[in-house]
Amino acid sequence: MNDQPAYPLPCPEADSRFTYGLLIDIADQLQEHGYPRPIAARDLVALQQALFGFLYATEHNAPR
């Protein structure tokens, strides 16, 4: 097992992988694991922001 974290990644100008489809796939997985499906716009925006914060380094989560 590697102790080096894979995330966060450097924040790109654009990333074609970060799509609405990815968001829906994650919403599907949440539902499959017994969580309520996020369907309200507010829930989807919050999920998208949380995912972005996990994936990409920002001024708030950049490794030191």
Steps between C-alpha positions, in 0.01 A plus 500: 500500500626845408474777759525773237155648435378503141275800566460789474618539143628832367200710403474511120358776284249242375463125542282313253461218755318725750155476345136488593520130410763445771273676749206276405719188527594600854136576585415150370766346724371686804152363434631146441670515840175592673530878516219723374555595138599866466243643258441855619709762322648609834610142576659455157688830528626404847610158373675657202682747727603226742629286214694792354649574842612140535644467149679831450737708708372845582632767733299332779621142462838516325763271653759683703 
